[in-house]
Amino acid sequence: MTKKMNFSNAYTRYGPLIATFLIVLAGHSPIIILDTLRFLQGLITPSIIFPMLALMVIASVVGYAIGIIPVYITWLVFEKKFAMKLPSATAFQALLYGVYAGLIWTPFLLLSFIDIKIFYFGLAFCGLIILPTSAICGWLEWRKLQKKENTLPSIR
């Protein structure tokens, strides 16, 4: 018996896009922090903003193509371990369930002990990209479930 792949969940719909946005934001953070005025001037300069928007669209497509497989694997873990607990969970618990599902990628940090710079990059990637993305997607799954429960007709 084969199980049909389900791509209509928050992880596969929004996960790669959230992660791509976080990567772009992390890439811009040095200029945002160190030279805020130059960054803000770039936001209002048409010769900078239009190519930046075009590159963001390209980054979103590439990020979705690259991120769909890890996100799908994370969703499978989330569904297997936490789907039954989700209806009675609070919003904070749903965030934690998402973080717990994202922790499946931390063993790859063990592979990065070859060089300390690689380890720091892996730790930052896990802490700044993977765990927040998984937490947001876990919350979105919880929110979708809450909306579905509230729209069902009551039996009374």
C-alpha positions as CSV (number, residue, x, y, z in Angstrom):
1,M,0.0,0.0,0.0
2,T,1.5,3.3,-1.1
3,K,0.8,6.5,0.6
4,K,0.0,9.5,-1.6
5,M,2.3,12.4,-1.1
6,N,0.4,15.4,0.5
7,F,1.8,18.8,-0.4
8,S,-1.2,20.8,0.9
9,N,0.3,21.6,4.3
10,A,1.9,24.6,5.8
11,Y,5.4,23.1,5.7
12,T,5.5,22.5,1.9
13,R,3.4,25.5,1.0
14,Y,5.2,28.2,3.1
15,G,8.4,26.5,4.5
16,P,10.8,27.1,1.6
17,L,9.5,30.7,1.1
18,I,10.0,31.5,4.8
19,A,13.4,30.0,4.8
20,T,14.4,31.9,1.7
21,F,13.1,35.1,3.3
22,L,15.2,34.4,6.4
23,I,18.3,33.7,4.4
24,V,17.9,37.0,2.4
25,L,17.3,38.9,5.7
26,A,20.4,37.3,7.2
27,G,22.4,38.2,4.2
28,H,21.3,41.8,4.5
29,S,21.7,42.0,8.2
30,P,25.3,43.4,8.2
31,I,24.4,46.3,6.0
32,I,21.2,46.9,8.0
33,I,23.1,47.0,11.3
34,L,26.4,48.6,10.2
35,D,25.2,51.1,7.6
36,T,21.5,51.7,8.2
37,L,21.3,54.9,6.2
38,R,22.8,53.3,3.1
39,F,20.3,50.5,3.4
40,L,17.3,52.8,3.7
41,Q,18.5,54.9,0.8
42,G,18.7,51.8,-1.3
43,L,15.1,51.0,-0.4
44,I,13.9,54.2,-2.0
45,T,16.2,54.3,-5.0
46,P,14.5,52.8,-8.0
47,S,17.7,51.7,-9.7
48,I,18.4,49.5,-6.6
49,I,14.9,48.4,-5.5
50,F,13.7,47.0,-8.9
51,P,16.7,44.7,-9.4
52,M,16.5,43.7,-5.8
53,L,12.8,42.7,-6.2
54,A,13.6,40.7,-9.3
55,L,16.4,38.9,-7.5
56,M,14.1,38.2,-4.6
57,V,11.6,36.5,-7.0
58,I,14.5,34.5,-8.5
59,A,15.7,33.6,-4.9
60,S,12.2,32.5,-4.0
61,V,11.9,30.1,-6.9
62,V,15.4,28.7,-6.3
63,G,14.8,28.5,-2.6
64,Y,11.5,26.7,-3.1
65,A,13.2,24.2,-5.5
66,I,16.0,23.5,-3.1
67,G,14.0,23.5,0.1
68,I,11.0,21.4,-0.8
69,I,12.6,18.1,0.0
70,P,14.0,19.0,3.5
71,V,10.7,20.7,4.4
72,Y,8.7,17.7,3.3
73,I,10.9,15.4,5.5
74,T,10.4,17.8,8.4
75,W,6.7,17.8,7.8
76,L,6.6,14.0,7.8
77,V,8.3,14.0,11.2
78,F,5.9,16.7,12.5
79,E,2.9,14.7,11.2
80,K,4.1,11.4,12.7
81,K,5.1,12.7,16.1
82,F,2.9,15.8,16.8
83,A,-0.3,15.6,14.7
84,M,-2.3,13.9,17.4
85,K,-1.2,16.4,20.0
86,L,-2.0,19.4,17.9
87,P,-5.8,19.8,18.4
88,S,-5.4,20.2,22.2
89,A,-2.2,22.3,22.0
90,T,-1.8,26.0,22.6
91,A,-0.1,28.3,20.2
92,F,3.2,28.1,22.2
93,Q,3.1,24.4,22.2
94,A,2.5,24.3,18.5
95,L,5.6,26.5,18.1
96,L,7.6,24.1,20.3
97,Y,6.3,21.1,18.3
98,G,7.6,22.8,15.1
99,V,11.0,23.4,16.8
100,Y,11.2,19.7,17.9
101,A,10.4,18.6,14.3
102,G,13.2,20.9,13.0
103,L,15.7,19.4,15.4
104,I,16.0,16.3,13.2
105,W,18.5,18.3,11.1
106,T,20.9,19.0,14.1
107,P,22.7,15.7,13.7
108,F,24.2,17.1,10.6
109,L,26.1,19.5,12.8
110,L,28.2,16.5,13.9
111,L,29.5,16.3,10.4
112,S,30.7,19.8,10.6
113,F,33.1,19.2,13.4
114,I,35.8,18.9,10.8
115,D,36.4,22.6,10.9
116,I,35.2,25.0,13.6
117,K,34.2,27.6,10.9
118,I,31.9,25.0,9.3
119,F,30.5,24.2,12.7
120,Y,29.7,27.8,13.4
121,F,28.0,28.2,10.0
122,G,26.0,25.0,10.5
123,L,25.0,26.1,14.0
124,A,23.9,29.6,12.7
125,F,22.0,28.0,9.8
126,C,20.2,25.7,12.1
127,G,19.4,28.3,14.7
128,L,18.6,31.2,12.3
129,I,16.9,29.4,9.4
130,I,15.8,25.8,10.2
131,L,14.3,26.1,13.7
132,P,12.4,29.4,13.1
133,T,11.0,28.1,9.8
134,S,9.9,24.9,11.4
135,A,8.4,26.7,14.4
136,I,6.4,29.1,12.1
137,C,5.2,26.2,10.0
138,G,4.2,24.3,13.1
139,W,2.2,27.3,14.2
140,L,0.6,27.6,10.8
141,E,-0.5,24.0,10.9
142,W,-2.0,24.6,14.4
143,R,-3.7,27.7,13.1
144,K,-5.2,25.9,10.1
145,L,-6.5,23.2,12.4
146,Q,-8.0,25.7,14.7
147,K,-9.8,27.5,11.8
148,K,-11.1,24.2,10.5
149,E,-12.5,23.2,14.0
150,N,-14.2,26.6,14.3
151,T,-15.9,26.5,10.9
152,L,-17.4,23.0,11.4
153,P,-21.1,23.0,12.2
154,S,-21.9,22.2,15.7
155,I,-23.9,19.0,16.5
156,R,-26.2,20.7,19.1
